[in-house]
Amino acid sequence: MTAADFEAADALLRDSVLAGRVHENRPLGPLTTYRVGGAAMRYVVVESMLDLRAVVHAATVGALPVLVIGRGSNLLVSDNGFVGLAVQLGAAFTDVDTRGPVVRAGGGAALPMVARRT
């Protein structure tokens, strides 16, 4: 990722539905089960598919590395942090569907809730 790529992605994020919600140098350790790890260069919580589309567009145009975070379990973040955009899945991604023989759980669903529902 070049500086120009990053600036292009950053500009797209600032001008999208995510404007004002993208944070710089956000510590990721508190978001994980093990509570360790450095900061993400950029961080945003996506609350809808529209938000997610804006992230995908900015990341694609700017060749920006993306780290998707659900509830942070089974995630280890380097103490050096993450050079890119950390995207945490918000409430719109927590549904659990147990109808039929297949269980579908959103990436933001809490594992204890998924276990109870199944």
C-alpha positions in Angstrom: 0.0 0.0 0.0 1.4 3.3 -1.0 0.8 6.6 0.7 -1.3 7.7 -2.3 -3.4 4.5 -2.1 -4.0 5.2 1.6 -4.9 8.8 1.0 -7.4 7.8 -1.7 -9.1 5.3 0.6 -9.1 7.7 3.5 -10.7 10.4 1.3 -13.4 7.9 0.2 -14.1 7.0 3.8 -14.4 10.6 4.9 -16.8 11.4 2.0 -19.0 8.3 2.5 -21.8 7.3 4.8 -19.1 6.6 7.4 -18.0 10.2 7.6 -17.2 11.2 11.2 -17.2 7.6 12.4 -13.7 6.5 11.2 -11.2 6.7 14.1 -7.4 6.9 13.9 -5.0 4.8 15.9 -7.8 2.9 17.7 -6.4 0.3 20.2 -7.7 -3.2 19.2 -6.6 -5.1 22.3 -9.7 -4.1 24.3 -11.9 -5.6 21.5 -10.4 -9.1 21.7 -10.9 -11.9 24.2 -7.2 -11.9 25.2 -7.1 -8.1 25.6 -3.8 -7.7 23.8 -2.6 -6.0 20.7 -1.7 -2.7 19.2 -3.8 0.0 17.4 -5.4 0.0 13.9 -4.4 2.8 11.6 -8.1 3.3 11.0 -11.2 1.8 12.7 -14.9 1.9 12.0 -18.0 0.1 13.2 -20.3 -0.8 10.4 -24.0 -0.8 11.3 -25.5 -1.7 7.9 -24.9 -3.2 4.5 -24.6 0.3 3.2 -21.8 1.0 5.6 -20.1 -2.3 4.6 -20.4 -1.4 0.9 -18.6 2.0 1.6 -15.8 0.1 3.3 -15.4 -2.3 0.4 -15.4 0.5 -2.1 -12.8 2.5 -0.3 -10.6 -0.5 0.4 -10.8 -1.7 -3.2 -10.0 1.8 -4.7 -7.2 2.4 -2.2 -5.8 -1.1 -2.0 -6.3 -0.8 1.7 -5.8 -3.8 3.9 -9.0 -4.7 5.9 -9.3 -6.6 9.2 -12.9 -7.6 10.0 -13.7 -8.0 13.6 -16.8 -9.7 14.9 -16.9 -10.1 18.7 -13.1 -10.4 19.0 -12.9 -14.1 20.1 -10.1 -16.1 18.7 -8.4 -13.0 17.5 -4.8 -12.0 18.3 -3.5 -8.6 17.2 0.2 -7.9 16.9 1.5 -5.4 19.5 2.7 -3.5 16.4 -1.0 -3.0 15.5 -2.6 -3.2 12.1 -1.7 -1.0 9.2 -5.0 -0.7 7.5 -8.7 -0.4 8.3 -10.2 -2.5 11.1 -13.9 -3.0 10.6 -16.0 -4.1 13.5 -19.4 -5.6 12.7 -22.2 -3.9 14.5 -25.7 -4.8 15.6 -26.9 -5.5 12.0 -24.6 -8.5 11.8 -25.6 -10.3 15.0 -28.6 -12.3 13.8 -28.8 -16.0 14.4 -31.1 -18.2 12.3 -31.7 -21.7 13.6 -34.6 -22.6 11.3 -34.0 -25.9 9.5 -30.9 -28.1 9.7 -28.4 -25.3 9.0 -27.5 -22.6 11.5 -26.6 -19.2 10.1 -24.9 -16.7 12.5 -23.8 -13.2 11.7 -20.1 -12.4 12.2 -21.0 -10.0 15.0 -23.0 -12.6 17.0 -21.8 -13.5 20.4 -20.7 -17.2 20.6 -22.5 -17.8 23.9 -25.7 -16.6 22.3 -25.2 -18.8 19.2 -24.5 -21.8 21.5 -27.7 -21.2 23.5 -29.8 -20.8 20.4 -28.5 -24.1 18.9 
